[in-house]
Amino acid sequence: MKFLDDKKVVLDGVPDKQTVLDGITDPRALPRHLIDATSGRQKTKRYKFLRLSEIDSACMREWVLGHCLDLYYTDSAAWANVWQMNMGTVLHHAIQNRPEYFGERLVGWWQCKACGFKRRFGVRPEEPCEKCQAHPRVTEYDEYYFRLTKPYRVTGKVDIILRVAPRIYRFGEIKTVSKDQDNPTGRDVAQTASYNYFTRYDDQLPITIDRSISYLFYFNKMFNYQAPVKVFKVTPTDVLINPLKAKAAEFTIGVNTKQLPQPLGKCVSANFSSGRANSCGIPKECKKHFELGTTTL
């Protein structure tokens, strides 16, 4: 039986791929020939709505500039980092979709992956899909996604909605880590708190959320007899929420008025080439408009 790739072209004096492959003995080098272990990520139109998952460290000048000029954000990451993130994504999916984690505490929308039908809101369905009759095992949790334009131009996805008592529903945020988490990070607390606050302006949910507390889950990927999971309560105090509201308002006003916020002092002092600028998606564009004295786009 012949296959399409059976025909080989061998140049004189040049070993074929199999010869090269079979000559590799280093187990760290072999994956580069068998796995698409490439670095880098594709460009994305990141600046359309302020992502609340990034609000803690986000620079509003970058976001306003990126939105008004319709710029792409280019994110690059070593394959080792991509691998870690993908491993976390797989675990994240399992936590949401394996009933042994949250059981009937977990509520939300569910989607049939056989036909794409968005099923009812509630606990995990045990009956076949209403549209295509596929087995319930191919129905998966559909995260609560919201996107606002008023009063703030923000977007986010809530990982889980938990029923913690009869008619008491709270949000939960899932993080996968590779070490024991003694305390939550500021970035994660800001994300969890922002979801809790800004979703009050969205009307998709058929239930009332108790916003007095949200839960921040850390699932440890490393083996740990004592505490493979830790949960921290996030309380939406004014001290926590007000700076997040201020950032969202600055972005929203900038988008609506085309007024460009001032650059960060640390970026100016580093000539937009090191430090904080390294995490910016458009440092050259930001520097150009600073040197031009641009205030309105």
Order of alpha helices (4+ residues) and beta strands (2+ residues): alpha-alpha-beta-beta-alpha-beta-alpha-alpha-beta-beta-beta-beta-beta-beta-beta-alpha-beta-beta-alpha-alpha-alpha
